[in-house]
Amino acid sequence: MTELAAVVLAHTDPVHLKRLIASLEDVPIFLHCDAKTPGPVVQQMVQGLPSRVTLCERLPTSRASWSLVEAELNGLRHSLKASSARHIVVLSGTDYPLVPMQELIEQLASWDGQSYFRNVSMPFPMWNTPTYQDGGLWRVQHRFINIRGRAWLWRDIPLHLPGKRRIPAELELRASSQWKIYARDHVELLLRLVDARPDLVRFWRSTHAPEESFAASMLGSRAILGSLAMPPCLALAWYIVWAGASSHPRWLSSADFDCLAEARWAPPIGAAEAVGAPGLQIRPHRKLFARKFSTAVDTEVLDRIDADLRQ
């Protein structure tokens, strides 16, 4: 199968990771195991993996920091070299597909040449916080402190230098997600930009949560890419439940199964409807993946997904 490849960023739960890899059937996988994960856990993660799994260089990552972008970019480079996939999905090690692989491949056929991940212009109202009511612009207007690509936090608060800075004029800022389904052409464009524009990479390294805005902003900037720039997209391929005001999605369990089933059986959506659509919302549509799951929380929900949704 060359239609799809997967970059998987994992840091915990070897049992679920193995189940995720098995669910992706014969898809080539490029696996990043966090360098901060204890050695015995990593050994469980990688032991007995099928030959279609390529282990990427291990990097230490931390949330809301450039280190996550670096791990993603490294996996994307491997995927281009070692596969001919038309689409490359970036997954967490705690994700799981809601549809069989053949159905996923068939749905992505209507997205040929287009990336399937929600990205919209900033300011983005959902990124307002009690402190900053600017649609997430604070994430890039301040110079956040990081050490070797990892954010410096104090009591779980990201620290930045005083005052605001100038945003590069050629950037068109986009709000997005860390989890994406890229078109191969967009991966190639993004990696060329990373190599050709170290000045923009330096800017993004000191932003907050660049894993949620870097790729979409770089690919969506017409002053940089002209007619090749990626248009906005309103489709979201993941089912995720955010826990109130928390910055983390909550763990999914059997209590969520009915909602997962509704998301899986919703009508599919194609690029013609979702790419370049106005506004911030689009009709309910089929979700291809869900996050997040844990062996320690609930495995019965995965059994039901396999039996009732993926068969």
C-alpha positions in Angstrom: 0.0 0.0 0.0 1.5 3.4 -1.0 -1.5 5.6 -0.6 -0.8 6.3 3.1 2.1 6.4 5.5 2.0 7.3 9.2 4.3 9.2 11.5 3.6 8.1 15.1 4.9 10.2 18.1 4.8 8.0 21.2 6.1 8.4 24.8 4.1 5.9 26.9 1.8 2.8 26.9 3.6 0.1 24.8 0.5 -2.1 24.9 -1.7 0.5 23.2 1.1 1.5 20.8 1.3 -2.1 19.6 -2.4 -2.2 19.1 -2.4 1.0 17.2 0.4 -0.3 14.9 -1.6 -3.5 14.3 -4.7 -1.5 13.5 -2.9 0.4 10.7 -2.4 -3.0 9.0 0.2 -2.7 6.1 0.7 1.0 6.3 4.4 2.0 6.6 5.0 3.6 10.0 7.8 5.9 11.1 7.9 5.7 14.9 9.4 8.3 17.2 9.8 7.2 20.8 10.5 10.1 23.1 14.1 10.2 24.4 12.7 11.0 27.9 10.8 7.7 28.0 12.6 5.2 30.3 14.6 2.6 28.5 12.6 -0.5 29.7 9.4 1.1 28.4 11.0 1.9 25.0 12.2 -1.7 24.8 8.6 -2.9 25.2 7.5 -0.4 22.6 10.0 -1.6 19.9 10.2 -5.3 20.6 8.7 -7.5 18.0 7.6 -4.7 15.7 6.8 -5.6 12.0 9.3 -4.7 9.3 7.1 -1.9 8.0 7.9 0.1 11.1 11.0 2.4 10.9 12.4 3.7 14.1 13.3 7.4 13.9 16.0 9.1 15.9 14.8 9.7 19.5 14.5 13.3 20.5 13.5 14.7 24.0 10.2 16.4 23.6 8.0 18.5 25.8 4.5 19.9 25.3 3.8 23.2 23.6 7.4 23.5 22.3 9.5 23.3 19.2 10.7 19.9 20.2 7.4 18.4 19.0 7.7 20.1 15.7 11.3 18.8 15.3 10.2 15.2 16.0 7.3 15.5 13.5 9.6 17.0 10.8 12.1 14.2 11.4 9.4 11.6 10.9 8.2 13.3 7.8 11.6 13.3 6.2 11.9 9.6 6.8 8.4 9.0 5.3 9.3 10.8 2.1 12.6 8.9 1.7 11.2 5.4 2.5 7.6 5.5 1.0 5.7 6.8 -2.0 2.6 7.6 0.1 0.2 10.2 -1.3 -0.9 11.1 2.2 1.1 11.1 5.5 -0.8 11.1 8.8 0.8 12.3 12.0 -0.6 10.4 14.9 -0.1 10.3 18.7 0.8 7.0 20.2 -2.5 7.3 22.1 -4.7 7.6 19.0 -6.8 4.9 17.3 -8.6 4.6 13.9 -12.4 4.5 13.9 -12.6 3.1 10.3 -10.9 0.1 8.5 -7.8 1.0 6.6 -9.4 0.3 3.2 -12.2 2.7 3.9 -9.7 5.3 5.1 -7.8 4.9 1.8 -10.9 5.2 -0.2 -12.0 8.4 1.5 -8.6 10.0 1.1 -8.9 9.4 -2.7 -11.2 12.4 -2.7 -8.5 14.4 -1.0 -5.7 13.7 -3.5 -3.3 16.6 -3.5 -5.0 18.2 -0.5 -4.1 18.0 3.1 -6.9 16.9 5.4 -6.6 18.9 8.7 -8.4 21.8 10.1 -6.6 25.1 9.7 -8.1 28.5 9.9 -6.8 32.1 10.0 -5.8 33.7 13.3 -7.0 35.3 15.4 -9.0 32.1 16.3 -11.6 32.7 19.0 -11.2 29.2 20.5 -7.7 30.1 21.4 -8.8 32.9 23.7 -7.7 32.5 27.3 -8.7 34.3 30.5 -5.5 36.3 30.2 -5.4 36.8 26.5 -8.5 37.6 24.5 -6.7 37.9 21.2 -7.5 34.7 19.4 -4.2 33.1 20.1 -2.0 35.9 18.8 -0.2 35.9 22.2 1.3 32.6 21.2 3.5 34.2 18.5 3.7 37.9 19.6 5.8 37.0 22.6 9.3 35.5 22.6 8.9 32.4 24.8 11.8 31.0 26.6 13.0 27.5 25.6 16.0 25.4 26.2 17.1 23.2 23.3 13.7 23.4 21.8 11.8 22.6 24.9 9.5 25.2 26.6 10.5 26.6 30.0 7.5 26.4 32.4 7.0 27.8 35.8 4.2 26.1 37.7 2.9 24.9 34.3 2.9 28.4 32.9 5.1 29.1 29.8 7.5 31.9 30.4 8.2 34.6 27.8 10.4 37.8 27.6 8.6 41.1 28.4 7.0 43.1 25.5 5.8 42.0 22.1 7.8 41.4 19.0 7.2 41.9 15.3 5.7 38.9 13.4 7.4 38.4 10.0 5.3 40.2 7.5 5.2 37.4 5.0 3.5 35.0 7.5 -0.2 34.4 7.3 -0.9 32.9 10.7 -3.1 29.8 10.9 -4.6 28.0 13.9 -4.4 24.2 13.4 -3.7 21.0 15.3 -0.7 18.9 16.0 -2.5 15.9 14.4 -2.7 16.1 10.6 -3.2 14.2 7.4 -0.7 15.8 5.0 -0.8 15.6 1.2 2.7 14.5 0.1 3.2 17.7 -1.9 2.6 19.8 1.2 5.2 17.7 3.1 7.7 18.3 0.4 7.0 22.0 0.4 7.2 22.3 4.2 10.6 20.5 4.4 12.0 22.7 1.6 10.9 25.8 3.5 12.5 24.5 6.7 15.8 24.0 4.9 15.6 27.3 3.0 14.3 29.7 5.7 16.3 29.3 8.9 15.2 32.8 9.8 11.5 31.7 10.0 12.5 28.5 11.9 14.3 30.7 14.5 11.1 32.7 14.9 8.9 29.6 15.4 11.3 28.1 17.8 10.4 30.7 20.4 6.6 30.6 19.9 4.2 28.9 22.2 2.7 25.5 21.0 4.2 25.8 17.5 3.1 22.2 16.8 -0.4 23.7 16.4 0.4 26.6 14.1 3.9 26.3 12.5 3.1 23.9 9.6 -0.3 25.4 8.6 1.1 29.0 8.8 4.2 28.2 6.7 2.2 26.3 4.1 -0.6 28.9 4.0 1.5 32.0 3.5 1.0 33.3 0.0 3.8 35.8 0.2 6.1 32.8 0.6 4.6 30.1 -1.6 2.4 32.1 -4.0 -0.1 29.9 -5.9 1.2 26.8 -4.1 0.0 28.1 -0.7 -2.3 25.8 1.1 -5.9 27.1 1.5 -7.7 26.9 4.8 -9.7 23.8 5.6 -12.6 23.2 8.0 -12.6 19.4 8.1 -11.4 17.7 11.2 -10.4 14.0 11.0 -10.1 13.3 14.8 -12.8 12.8 17.4 -11.5 14.6 20.6 -13.2 15.6 23.8 -11.7 18.6 25.6 -12.2 18.6 29.4 -13.7 22.0 30.2 -11.0 24.6 30.2 -8.2 22.1 30.3 -5.5 22.3 27.7 -5.5 18.5 27.4 -8.2 16.2 25.8 -9.6 13.7 28.3 -9.2 10.0 28.1 -11.9 8.1 26.2 -13.7 5.1 27.7 -16.7 2.8 27.1 -19.0 5.6 28.2 -18.0 7.5 25.0 -18.8 4.7 22.7 -22.1 6.0 21.4 -20.5 9.3 20.6 -17.6 7.5 18.9 -20.1 5.5 16.8 -21.9 8.7 15.8 -18.7 10.3 14.7 -17.6 7.2 12.8 -20.9 6.8 10.9 -21.5 10.5 10.1 -21.4 11.2 6.4 -17.9 11.5 5.0 -16.6 14.8 3.7 -14.4 15.6 0.7 -11.9 18.2 -0.1 -14.2 20.0 -2.5 -16.6 20.8 0.4 -14.1 21.5 3.2 -11.1 23.2 1.6 -11.4 26.9 1.2 -14.9 27.0 2.8 -15.8 30.3 4.6 -16.3 30.7 8.3 -15.1 28.5 11.2 -17.7 25.6 11.2 -18.7 23.0 8.7 -21.4 20.3 8.9 -20.9 17.2 11.0 -18.7 14.7 9.2 -17.1 11.3 9.6 -14.1 11.1 12.0 -11.3 8.8 10.9 -9.4 8.7 14.2 -10.0 9.3 17.9 -7.8 10.3 20.8 -6.9 9.6 23.4 -6.9 6.1 24.8 -5.0 4.4 27.6 -4.5 0.7 28.5 -4.7 1.8 32.2 -8.1 3.6 31.6 -10.2 1.3 29.4 -9.5 -1.3 26.7 -13.0 -2.5 26.3 -13.9 0.6 24.3 -11.2 -0.4 21.8 -12.6 -3.9 21.6 -16.0 -2.4 20.7 -14.4 -0.1 18.1 -12.8 -3.1 16.4 -15.9 -5.2 16.6 -18.6 -2.7 15.7 -17.0 0.2 13.9 -13.9 -1.1 12.1 -15.3 -4.4 10.8 
